């Protein structure tokens, strides 16, 4: 093991390896983010309007998911999918088994649960932040609940939610590194593979950190730009 930091190895080997796996890391972050935004918005609206029974069930779901570390969620979903899929496949006399499933899909499912719970809270908080009078103003001019929500409430709530949505997406980018637990190679683990033969793990970690940092900076810039546009649109 070398005693000095090998900058050349970090740049020419580890950094290139980390960059190579950016697409899989983005997939593991963006797909759950999109799914979480859609389902999270639905959950937030159900809880906001306090729909009987369903609201309570969804509240329990959010509490459970938020109370369990994402790495445990990943492993629980992984083993649950393996067992359930094999049982169903045997029952239907199918040749395919759980071992034939790409683990990336399991990672996407687990991270989507995580994203849905947290994004639903971000959306719900943004909706609550809109003053009660805005709802009443919509109803007073003859708008239905749906029309009031789409035309008045959501345009005001979205800019409020943007910082939290940005944090959630960044959290997914960083949380995707846990997929090595289910044998998926992402940005971090791609960089670490290069250090297995020479033990230059510090260089690999620094290379991965640089790529994560750049990605998160870009995401923050994009969301900041969107937030400004939404606020300008509302003022207009």
BAFI-490754 format. One record per residue: x, y, z of N, C-alpha, C in turn. Coordinates in steps of 0.1 Angstrom, whole numbers, plus 5000, padded with zeros to 4 digits. Atoms other than C-alpha are relative to their C-alpha. Example, Ala and Ser with C-alpha at 12.3 -4.5 7.8 and 13.67 -1.06 7.14 Angstrom:
<sites>
500949885000512349555078500950125000/499149895000513749895071499250115008/
</sites>
This chain:
<sites>
500849885000500050005000500950125000/499249885001501450344990499750095011/500249914989501950605016499650144996/500449875006501350904993498749994992/501249995008498151014977500450014985/499750015015498250914940499050084992/500949915007496651204922499849954986/500150055014497351044888499049894999/500950125000495550724897498550055002/501449954997492550924911499450064987/500649945011492151124879499949914988/500050085012493050874852499349875001/500650134998491550564867498750015008/501250004991489150614896498950104995/501049905004487550934883499349964987/500650055012486950784849499049895002/500950114997485450474864498750055006/501149944993483150684886499150074989/500749935010482050894856499249904991/500650105009481250574836498749955006/501250054993478650474862499050115004/501049894998476850814863498649974995/501450035005473950694841499249915010/500850084992473050414865499650075013/500349934988473250644895498950104998/501149915004471050894877498749934999/501250085001468550624869499549965013/500450044987468450504905499550125008/500549884993467750864916498850064993/501149935008465551014888498749924999/501250085001463150724884499250005013/500749994987462250694921499550155003/500549864998462051084922498850034993/501249975008459551094894498849925006/501050084994457550804909499550065013/500349944987457750954943499350134999/500749875001456651294931498549984996/501450035004453551144914499249945012/500750064989452550914942500050095013/500049924988453651154969499050124999/501049895001451451434955498649945003/501350064998448451194955499849985015/500150024986449251094991499850135008/500149864994449651465001498650054999/501449955002446251554986499049925008/500950084992444551255002500050045015/499849964986445951355036499550145003/500449864999445251725030498550015002/501549995000441551665023499449895010/500450094989441451395051498949904995/500950105005439751125030500049885010/500250104990438350875055500749874997/499450135001440250545061501350014992/498849995009442650605031501150095006/499149904994444150905048500849945012/499450064988444950715080501049894995/499150115005446450415061501250064994/498949945007448650645040500950075011/499249944989449750825072500949905007/499250114994450850495087501249964991/499050035010452750415055501250105000/498949905000454650745056500849995013/499350024987455450695093501049885000/499250125000456750345088501350024991/498849985010458950435057501050105006/499149904994460350745074500849955012/499450054988461150545105501049894998/499150115003463150275088501150054991/498949965008466650335074499949954986/500150045014466850325036500749874997/499250125003469450045037499149885004/500950114996466949825056498849994990/501150015010464149915032500549934987/499450065012466449815003500149855002/499850144998467249475019498649935002/501350064998463649405030499349984986/500750015013462249474995500849904991/499250095008465149274979499649855004/500350144996464448955000498549974998/501450025002460649004998499749974986/500250025014460749034961500549864995/499450135003462948724958499149895004/500950104995460648514980498749994993/501449995006457348634965500149964986/499950035014458548614929500249854998/499750155002459848254933498749925003/501350074996456548144950499050014989/501049985010454448304923500449924987/499550075012456648164895499849855001/500250144999456447814909498549964999/501550025001452647844913499550004986/500449995014452347944877500849914990/499150095008454947684865500850084990/499249925009457147954850501549965002/498650045000460847874842500850115007/499249894995462048224853500050005015/499949994985463248274889500550145004/499649874995464048564911501550044997/498649975003467748524904500350054986/499949955014467048614868499650154999/500449865000465748954878501250095002/498949904998468049254874499850075013/500149944987468749384908499850155000/500349855001468549744895498550035002/501549984999464749704893499649995015/500450014986464549594929500550135008/499649874995466649904938499150114997/501049905004464250124919498849995008/501250014992461349984938500250045014/499749964986462950024972500150155002/499849865000464050374965498850084997/501349935003460650464951499150015013/500749994987459050374985500650115008/499349904992461650595002499650144995/500349875006461050884978498650045002/501549974999457250864979499750055014/500349964986457150895017500550145003/499449874997459551195019499450114991/500549905009458251374989498650045003/501449974996454651345001500050105011/499949914989455651525032500450144995/499649885006457351795012498850074993/501249955007454251844990498950045010/501049974991451951835019500350135008/499649884993453952095038499850134991/500249885009453852325007498650034998/501449975002450152285003499450065013/500549944987449552365040500550145001/499449875000451752675035499150104993/500949915007449152825011498950045009/501049954990446853045031498649954997/501450055001443252925037499250084991/500849905008441853235021500149974985/499850035014443253114987499049894996/501050105002440952804989498650074999/501349935000437953024998499850094988/500149915012438753274970499649924988/500350085011438652994945498549955000/501450054999435352854958499050124998/500949895001433853204959499750054986/500249965014434253264922499449884992/500750115007432552924914500949894996/499150115004435652704910499749885009/500250134992435352334921501349985008/498850034992437852184945501249974991/498950045009439852034916500550124992/499649885007439852364897500850095009/499349924990440952554928501449955002/498750074997443652304934501050034988/499149995012445052314898500350144997/499849865004444652684891500650105010/499649914990445352844924501049955010/499250054988446852624951501349944995/498850065004449352414932501150104994/499049915004451052704914500650085011/499449934988451552874948500849905008/499350094992452652554965501349944994/498850065007455152434939501350075003/498849944997457752704945500549985014/499750034985457552644983500649865001/499550144999458152274977501449984994/498850025008461152324954501249975008/498850034993463852344980500049865006/500150134994462652024997500149894989/499950105011462251844964501449994995/498650005004465751944955500849915010/499350084989466951794989499749864998/500450145002465051474982500749944988/499350055011466551434948501549985003/498650014997470051494961500249885010/499950124991469351244989499949874993/500150135008468350984963501349984993/498750015007471551054944501149935009/499050064990473650984975499549875006/500550124995471350714988500149884990/499850115009471750514956501349925001/498750074998475250424967499849875008/500350124992473650164990499649884992/500450125008472649944961501049894999/499050105000475949764964499649885009/500550104991474149574992499249894992/500750105008472049404965500749974987/499150045012474949354940499850094988/500149905011474349664919501250095000/498949915001477349864907499650134996/500349865004476850234908501350085000/498949905001479050544908501149975010/499050024989480750484942500749874999/499450135001481250114938500849984987/499250015013482450154902501450065003/498749944996485250374916500849915009/499350094990486050134944500649884994/499550125007486449844920501450024995/498649975005489550014906501049995010/499150004989491150014940500249865006/499950134994490749644947501449944998/498750075003494049544931501250085006/498949934995496249824945499850075013/500449944987494449934977500050155001/500049855000494250294967498650055002/501449974997490850334983499850155003/500249854998491350694994499850074987/500149935012491950804959498649974993/501350035006488750614948498950075007/501149934993486650764975500050154997/499949865004487951114967499450024986/500549985014487151064930498549995000/501550014999483650944938499450125006/500549884993483151234962499950124990/500049895010484151484934498849994990/501150025009481651334910498650035006/501249974993478851334936499850155002/500149864997479651694945499650084988/500349935012479551814909498549974996/501450045003476251624903499050085009/500949944991474651774934500050164998/499949865003475852124925499150034988/500849985012474252094890498549995004/501450024996470951964906499550135008/500449884993470852264930499850124991/500149895009471452504902498749994992/501250025008468652354881498750035009/501249974992466152364910499950155004/500049864997467152714920499550084988/500549945012466552824884498449984999/501450035001463152654884499250075010/500749934989462152804917499850154997/500149865003462953154905498950024989/501049995011460853094873498649985005/501450024995457852964893499650135008/500449884993457953264916499750124991/500249895010458253504886498749984993/501350035007455353324869498850045009/501149964991453153364900499850155002/500149864998454053724904499450074987/500649955012453153774867498649984999/
</sites>
